[in-house]
Amino acid sequence: MTVIVSIVSFILVLLPLIIFHEFGHYFSAKFFKIKVLEFGFGFPPRLFSIWSGRNSLFISKELLLKYKNFNSKKFLFVTTKLTYDRLSVADIFDHKNEIPASLRSEAIEISSHYDQDGKIYFKEMQWSFNLLPLGGFVRPFGEEHSDHPESFYMKKPYQRLIVLISGVLINFLLPFILFFIAFLLPGQIQKSDLIIMDVIKESPAYNSGLKSGDKVLSINGRSMNNMNSLQKIITSSLGEDIEIKIERGIPNVFSKSWEEKFFYNGDIKTFKSRPRWNPPDGQGALGISIYSGNFTKIDSDYGIFGSIKESVFSVFQLFDLSINSVRAMIGGSTNPQFSGPSAVGPIGISQITGQVAVAEIEFRDKIMIFVELTSIISLSLAVINLLPIPALDGGRILFVLIEIARNGKRVSPDKERIVHGLGFIFMLTILFIITAQDIIRIYQGVDVVG
């Protein structure tokens, strides 16, 4: 049952992110009047397709007479030619493998076609639903080479750049939207007192003046409601000065085991400290141990403007956490917050989503965790897709930038095709290695979060 929950929750988190990414490509392509031949949900093999759109092309009587089965075929491939400022059918093919390799990228698959008054009318946009629900794709017409005015190849460099980068922009924007909606949801937040129980000598906390019994109220002006918010703001601020506001505790010397260890009389103090990247073994970034107690719940009434503010802060904090994670992986940080695996693949992500889905926590808390996880994946997809790796958006963007730098001289389509093919093999290899590590880690019983 847990496996099924993990798979379903993984699909519900990842697939919409990729589909929204592809819709960014789709709508920007349509804006620049680029013909889109296929929008794929998932990866092949194809299960079924829905066709949309309505288009027409001129066709000669000779070609129709030559191809007598035109109206009896369910699907066909046609190539086009531009003559006397009008688009006409150049040739008709039953199957894609019949098309000469030089014309294959320019061929259009059509459905629901018929001829009338020297024209053929057809549906050309395919919405395919595929077996592997791990992604999606948009297939523009004439991506590698074409002289068709509605082809990707014929558009200006800045237009192609916008189409290529639009999916990444969607992935950058989605976390803001998700957090905004999550903060608007009614519900309650768990709040607890965060009391410093021990301060290690010569640690950043000790040198700043923090003491046992200090109740942490806020860091950098933000209220600390629970341990999770405290850990995130410290981990996102490694190596930077932070302002810690506390209420000083007075030891209750004669307290019983069930009584509070400290009294508080409103003695508010503020200290500055700097969390460490590489604390000694067994210590945290500040060198303190925290007791979390006196659990209560408070209403989460942020309102529209408050939700906007919180969503912006949350997304930028995720940026900082992600950047620090990469820096920790490269620099070998000893901070215990980075003790988990440095990278997880689809199996690792499905394990995390499954654990969250079955966790016995409040529904709103579960939503917030899913929003954080989805936002991290979305931002990761955006960053990875921007990297100049062949076969990814960043690799294709690089070729357009090279074209601009060379005053419009393009890299040969054959060479670009080879480079993207090698890049695709490289990405599959990386995915295979990460997936293998996930399987080994799960088999050994190692928790994904360290």
C-alpha positions in Angstrom: 0.0 0.0 0.0 2.9 2.4 0.9 4.5 1.7 -2.5 1.3 2.6 -4.3 0.9 5.8 -2.2 4.5 6.7 -3.0 4.0 6.2 -6.8 0.7 8.1 -6.9 2.0 11.0 -4.7 5.2 11.2 -6.8 3.2 11.4 -10.0 0.9 14.1 -8.5 3.9 16.2 -7.5 6.2 15.8 -10.5 3.9 15.4 -13.5 2.1 18.8 -13.1 5.5 20.6 -12.8 6.7 19.2 -16.1 3.4 19.7 -17.8 3.3 23.4 -16.7 6.9 23.7 -17.9 5.9 22.3 -21.3 2.8 24.6 -21.5 5.3 27.5 -21.1 6.9 26.3 -24.4 3.6 25.7 -26.0 1.9 29.0 -25.4 5.1 31.0 -26.3 5.4 29.0 -29.5 1.7 29.7 -30.4 2.3 33.4 -29.5 5.1 33.6 -32.2 2.9 31.6 -34.7 5.1 28.5 -34.5 3.3 25.4 -35.5 3.2 22.8 -32.7 2.8 19.3 -33.9 2.5 17.4 -30.6 2.0 18.0 -26.9 3.0 14.8 -25.0 1.8 13.9 -21.6 4.4 11.5 -20.3 6.9 9.7 -22.4 6.3 7.0 -25.2 5.2 4.4 -25.9 2.0 6.2 -26.8 -1.4 5.0 -25.4 -3.8 7.2 -27.3 -4.0 10.7 -28.9 -6.6 13.4 -29.3 -6.3 15.7 -32.3 -7.2 19.4 -32.4 -6.8 22.4 -34.6 -7.9 22.9 -38.2 -5.7 23.8 -41.1 -5.5 23.6 -44.8 -3.0 23.4 -47.6 -3.3 23.7 -51.4 -2.8 20.4 -53.3 -2.5 19.7 -57.0 -4.9 17.4 -58.8 -1.9 15.4 -60.0 -0.8 14.6 -56.5 -4.3 13.6 -55.4 -4.7 11.3 -58.4 -1.3 9.8 -57.6 -2.2 9.2 -54.0 -5.6 7.5 -54.4 -6.0 6.4 -50.8 -5.9 9.9 -49.3 -9.4 9.9 -47.8 -9.3 6.3 -46.6 -6.2 6.6 -44.4 -6.7 7.6 -40.7 -3.3 9.2 -40.4 -0.9 10.5 -43.0 2.4 12.5 -43.3 2.7 15.4 -45.7 5.6 17.6 -46.6 5.1 21.2 -47.8 6.5 23.6 -50.3 6.1 27.4 -50.7 5.1 28.4 -54.3 3.8 31.7 -55.4 3.5 32.8 -51.7 1.2 30.0 -50.8 1.8 26.7 -49.0 1.1 23.5 -50.9 1.5 19.8 -50.3 4.8 18.6 -51.8 4.3 14.9 -51.1 2.3 12.4 -49.1 3.5 9.4 -47.1 1.8 6.5 -45.3 4.5 6.1 -42.7 7.3 8.3 -41.1 10.0 5.9 -42.1 9.1 6.4 -45.8 10.1 10.1 -45.6 13.6 10.9 -46.7 15.8 11.7 -43.8 16.5 15.3 -45.1 12.7 16.0 -45.0 11.7 14.1 -41.9 11.8 17.1 -39.5 9.6 19.1 -41.9 6.9 16.5 -42.2 3.5 17.1 -40.7 1.4 14.3 -39.3 -2.3 14.9 -40.1 -5.6 13.4 -39.1 -9.4 13.8 -40.0 -8.4 14.9 -43.4 -10.3 15.4 -46.6 -9.9 17.3 -49.9 -12.2 20.0 -51.3 -11.8 22.6 -54.1 -8.1 22.2 -54.6 -7.3 22.1 -50.9 -6.9 19.5 -48.1 -8.4 20.2 -44.7 -7.0 18.4 -41.6 -6.3 18.4 -37.9 -2.5 18.7 -37.2 -2.2 19.2 -33.5 -1.7 15.9 -31.5 -2.3 15.7 -27.8 -0.6 12.4 -27.0 -1.0 10.4 -23.7 1.9 8.1 -23.1 2.7 5.2 -20.9 5.6 6.6 -18.7 4.2 9.4 -16.5 7.6 10.9 -15.8 7.6 14.0 -18.0 6.2 15.6 -21.1 7.3 17.3 -24.3 6.3 19.8 -26.9 7.3 19.0 -30.5 7.4 22.2 -32.7 7.4 22.0 -36.4 10.7 22.4 -38.2 12.9 22.4 -35.1 16.2 21.4 -36.9 15.8 22.8 -40.4 12.9 24.2 -42.5 12.0 27.0 -44.8 8.3 26.9 -43.7 7.2 30.4 -42.3 5.6 28.7 -39.3 8.6 26.5 -38.4 10.7 27.0 -35.3 13.8 27.1 -37.5 12.6 30.2 -39.4 11.8 32.4 -36.4 14.2 35.2 -35.2 16.8 34.3 -32.6 15.1 36.3 -29.8 11.8 34.5 -30.5 13.4 31.1 -30.3 15.2 32.2 -27.1 11.8 33.2 -25.5 10.2 29.9 -26.5 13.2 27.9 -25.1 13.3 29.9 -21.8 9.6 30.1 -21.2 9.3 26.7 -19.6 12.1 27.6 -17.1 10.3 30.8 -16.2 7.1 28.9 -15.4 9.1 26.6 -13.1 10.5 29.7 -11.3 7.0 31.3 -11.0 5.1 28.2 -9.8 6.6 28.2 -6.2 5.4 31.7 -5.6 1.9 30.7 -6.7 1.9 27.5 -4.7 3.1 29.2 -1.5 0.7 32.1 -2.0 -2.3 29.6 -2.2 -1.0 27.6 0.7 -0.7 30.6 3.0 -4.2 31.7 2.0 -5.7 28.3 3.2 -7.4 28.6 6.6 -6.1 26.5 9.4 -3.8 26.5 12.4 0.0 26.5 12.8 1.7 24.5 15.6 3.7 26.8 17.9 6.1 25.9 20.6 8.5 27.5 23.0 12.1 27.1 21.8 14.4 27.2 24.9 18.2 26.9 24.8 19.1 24.1 27.2 22.9 24.0 26.6 25.5 26.3 25.0 28.8 24.8 24.0 31.9 26.8 25.1 33.7 28.8 22.3 30.8 28.2 20.0 29.2 31.1 18.0 26.3 31.2 20.5 28.6 31.2 23.5 30.7 34.0 22.0 27.7 36.1 21.3 26.4 35.9 24.9 23.5 33.4 24.6 22.9 31.4 27.7 21.0 28.3 28.9 17.3 29.2 29.5 17.1 31.8 26.8 13.8 31.5 24.9 14.3 32.2 21.2 11.6 34.7 20.1 12.8 35.7 16.6 15.7 35.6 14.2 16.3 38.5 11.8 12.9 39.9 12.8 10.9 36.7 12.0 9.0 34.9 14.8 10.3 31.4 15.4 7.1 29.3 15.9 8.7 25.9 15.9 11.9 23.9 15.4 11.4 23.6 11.7 11.4 27.3 11.1 14.4 27.7 13.4 16.5 25.1 11.5 15.6 26.5 8.1 16.5 30.1 8.9 19.8 29.0 10.5 20.7 26.7 7.6 19.9 29.3 5.0 22.1 31.9 6.8 25.4 29.9 7.2 28.4 32.1 7.3 26.2 35.2 7.7 25.5 37.4 10.8 22.0 36.8 12.2 20.1 38.8 14.8 18.6 36.6 17.6 16.0 38.0 19.9 15.5 36.1 23.1 13.7 36.3 26.5 16.3 35.7 29.2 15.3 32.9 31.6 15.8 32.9 35.3 16.8 29.4 36.7 14.2 27.7 38.8 16.7 26.2 41.3 14.1 24.3 43.4 12.0 23.0 40.5 10.7 19.5 40.6 11.1 17.1 37.6 7.7 18.0 36.3 8.1 21.8 36.8 9.5 24.5 34.4 13.3 24.9 34.7 13.2 28.6 34.1 11.1 31.7 34.9 10.5 34.5 32.5 9.8 38.1 33.4 10.0 39.9 30.1 13.7 40.5 30.0 14.1 40.8 26.2 17.6 40.9 24.7 19.1 40.8 21.2 22.4 39.2 20.2 24.3 38.7 16.9 25.8 35.4 16.0 27.2 33.7 12.8 26.2 30.0 12.1 29.2 27.9 11.1 29.6 25.9 7.9 31.9 23.4 9.6 31.1 22.8 13.2 33.1 20.3 15.3 31.7 16.7 15.3 28.5 16.5 17.3 27.8 20.2 17.3 25.4 22.3 15.2 25.9 25.5 13.4 25.4 27.7 16.5 26.6 25.2 19.1 23.4 25.0 21.1 20.8 22.4 22.1 17.2 23.3 21.9 14.2 22.1 23.9 10.8 22.4 22.2 7.8 22.4 24.5 4.6 24.0 25.5 2.9 23.2 22.2 -0.1 25.3 21.2 -1.8 26.1 18.0 -2.4 29.6 16.5 -4.6 30.7 13.6 -2.9 31.2 10.3 -4.7 34.4 9.1 -2.2 36.0 6.7 -4.6 37.6 4.3 -3.8 38.4 0.7 -0.9 40.8 1.3 0.5 38.7 4.1 0.4 35.6 1.9 2.3 37.5 -0.9 4.9 38.5 1.6 5.3 35.1 3.1 5.4 33.4 -0.3 8.2 35.7 -1.5 10.2 35.0 1.7 9.6 31.3 1.5 10.8 31.0 -2.1 13.9 33.0 -1.6 14.7 31.0 1.6 14.4 27.9 -0.5 16.9 29.5 -3.0 19.3 30.1 -0.1 18.8 26.5 1.2 19.4 25.0 -2.2 22.5 27.1 -2.9 23.9 26.2 0.5 23.2 22.5 -0.1 25.3 22.7 -3.3 28.1 24.7 -1.5 28.1 22.1 1.3 28.3 19.2 -1.3 31.2 20.9 -3.1 33.0 22.1 0.1 32.3 19.1 2.2 30.5 20.8 5.1 30.3 19.0 8.4 27.0 20.7 9.3 24.6 17.9 10.3 21.8 19.5 8.2 23.7 18.2 5.1 24.2 14.6 6.3 21.6 13.1 3.9 22.3 12.0 0.3 23.6 14.8 -2.0 21.1 13.9 -4.8 18.0 11.8 -5.2 16.2 10.7 -8.3 12.7 9.7 -9.1 12.7 6.7 -6.7 14.1 8.9 -3.9 11.5 11.6 -4.5 8.7 9.0 -4.6 9.9 7.7 -1.2 9.8 11.2 0.3 6.3 12.0 -1.1 5.1 8.6 0.1 6.4 9.2 3.6 4.7 12.6 3.7 1.4 11.2 2.4 1.1 8.6 5.1 2.5 10.7 8.0 0.2 11.3 10.9 0.3 15.1 10.9 -2.3 17.9 10.4 -3.7 18.3 6.9 -2.5 21.9 6.6 1.0 20.9 7.7 1.0 18.1 5.1 0.0 20.6 2.5 2.8 22.9 3.4 5.4 20.1 3.3 4.1 19.1 -0.2 4.2 22.7 -1.3 7.8 23.0 -0.1 8.8 19.8 -1.7 7.1 20.7 -5.0 8.7 24.1 -5.0 12.2 22.6 -4.4 11.7 20.2 -7.3 10.3 23.0 -9.5 13.2 25.3 -8.8 15.6 22.4 -9.4 14.0 21.7 -12.7 14.4 25.4 -13.7 18.1 25.5 -12.7 19.0 22.1 -14.3 17.2 23.1 -17.5 19.1 26.3 -17.7 22.5 24.5 -17.5 24.2 24.5 -20.9 23.9 20.7 -21.2 23.0 19.4 -24.7 19.4 18.0 -25.1 18.2 20.3 -22.3 16.7 23.8 -22.8 20.0 25.3 -21.7 21.9 23.4 -24.4 19.5 24.6 -27.1 19.7 28.2 -25.7 23.5 28.0 -26.0 23.3 27.2 -29.7 21.0 30.2 -30.3 23.5 32.4 -28.3 26.3 31.1 -30.5 24.3 32.0 -33.6 23.8 35.5 -32.3 27.5 35.8 -31.4 28.4 34.7 -35.0 26.1 37.3 -36.5 23.4 34.9 -37.6 25.7 32.0 -38.7 24.2 28.8 -37.4 25.8 25.6 -36.3 25.1 22.9 -38.8 21.8 21.1 -37.9 23.6 17.7 -38.3 26.3 18.7 -35.8 23.7 20.1 -33.4 21.7 16.9 -33.6 24.7 14.8 -32.8 25.6 17.0 -29.8 22.0 16.9 -28.4 22.0 13.1 -28.9 25.2 12.7 -26.9 23.8 15.1 -24.2 20.7 12.9 -24.0 22.8 9.8 -23.4 24.8 11.7 -20.7 21.6 12.7 -18.9 20.2 9.1 -19.0 23.5 7.9 -17.6 23.4 10.4 -14.7 19.7 9.4 -14.0 20.7 5.8 -14.0 23.5 6.3 -11.5 21.3 8.4 -9.1 18.4 5.8 -9.4 20.8 3.0 -8.6 22.0 4.9 -5.5 18.4 5.4 -4.4 17.7 1.7 -4.7 20.9 0.8 -2.8 20.1 3.3 -0.1 16.5 2.1 0.3 17.7 -1.6 0.4 20.2 -0.7 3.1 17.5 1.1 5.1 19.2 4.5 5.0 16.7 7.4 5.5 16.6 9.8 2.6 17.1 12.8 4.9 20.1 11.4 6.6 
